[in-house]
């Protein structure tokens, strides 16, 4: 996955925390799996496509503590930081 490689390279340059990188990959795994399942479920999918899609469907490692930490340190701290132009 090209985006995964870019994220890893960029995180080292920009000093992104391991927790943030893990949470980004959590999202990417879920997103990728969702699209693999959608392709698998199409009536027009061939058997080969369905077999490959099943290999792509994964579940990320569950870590509620990391999720909460990211929300507390990166998301909630941005509350009211930006306002829409009126």
N, C-alpha and C positions, 0 to 999 in steps of 0.2 A: 504494500500500500504506500504510494508515493507521499501522501499527506502525512502519514505516520512518521516517515523518515524526516520530512521537513520539520515536523513538530519537535522531534527529538533533537535535531541539529539546532533549531532555533532556541529551544529551551536551555541548552548548554550555553549559548552565546548570551541570551538575555537573563540568565540566572533564574529561571522559573523553578519553583519548588517541585520536588518529586510528587507531592500530594496533588498539585495542580495538573501535572502531566498525567498522573494516574486517572484523575477525574476526566480529563479530556479524552483519554483512551476509553474510559467507561462509556462515555457518550458515543464515541465513534463505533465501538463494538455493537452497542444497542442499535444505532442507526443503520449500520451495515447489515446487521441481522434482520432488521425489519424489511429492508428492501429485498434481501435474499428470500425471505418468506413470501413476500408479495409476488416475486417472480416464480417461485415454486408453485404458488397457488393458481397461477393463470391457467386457464383451460388449454391454451396453445403451447404451454411449456413441453418440451421434449423430455424423454426419460433421462437423457444425458444432462440436460439443464437442471432437472429436479435433483439428480444425484449430486451435482456440483453445489447446488444451493444448500442442500442438507449439510454439506461439509463447511459451508460459510456461516451457518447459524451457530452462534456462540452466546454464552451468557457471561457478562463480565463478573469479576470477583466482587462480591458484595462487601462494602465497607461503609456503613452508615456514619461512622465517626469521621472518616475523611470527607464525606459529603457535607456533613454539618460544619466541619472546620473550614472548608472552602466557602460555604455560604456565609459563615460568620466573619471570615477575614477578607473576603473578596467581593461578595455580593452586597451584604447588608451595609457595609461601609460606604458603598456608593449611593445609598439612598439619599435623595434630594441633592445629589451632586450636580445633576444636569437638569435643565429646564427646557421645555419646548419654546421655540420662538413664537411669539404671539402675533 
